[in-house]
Amino acid sequence: MAKSSDNPRNDAETPAQETPAATAAGPAVPPQRQQIHIDDSKVVALYANFCRVMGTPEELILDFGLNPQPFGIPTEPIAVTQRIITNFFTAKRMLAALQMTIQRHEATFGVLETDVQKRVTRGAGA
């Protein structure tokens, strides 16, 4: 991960560092934003509807895959196709970024119901 700030941002920009001379010289000047350049030319996009979380005292392991049987207990094995191994500091920044993104989505489109049974029941009554 290119940045280590605890303030997650979706716009890939971070405020520039203020110098002591700049702050002592006079009124506060809004910090300039620095653009972080990202090369996504080798990105492979995959869909996952299954995630397994495991870990050690030092690392967090996230497995992603496709569950062909999303209702009930699957009768065939779930193929895990992607694994992300990260440290807990990066995982915490990722959690904050995901929380902020979900909050924005829910503010725009409404609350996301994660219980499938409630979504099916609500959809049948509508």
C-alpha positions, 0 to 999 in steps of 0.5 A: 500500500502506497500510503500509511495514513489512518485517514482513508480516502477514495480520491487517491490524494493526500494533503502535503506535509506542512513545514514549520516555516510555513506555519510560523510565517503567517495565516494558515494556508490550506494544504496542497493535495498530492496526487498518488499515481497508480498503475492498474494496467495489470489488474485482473478483476474477479467476482467473489460472493464468498470470503473466509477470514483467517489469521496469525498474530502477525497477519490477516489472511482473506480468501475469496471465491465463488459459491455456486450455491449461495443458499443453505449449506453448499454441497460442493466445495467452494473454489477459492481463487484469490488470497490476500495476506496483509498485516493488521495495520493495513487491514485496519486502514482497509476496514476504515475505507470500506466502512466509509464507502458503505456509509456513503452508499447507504446514504445514497441508496438505503441500508444494505440488508446482509441477512439473505432471508430478510431480503427474500421475505421483504422482496416477496411482500413488495 
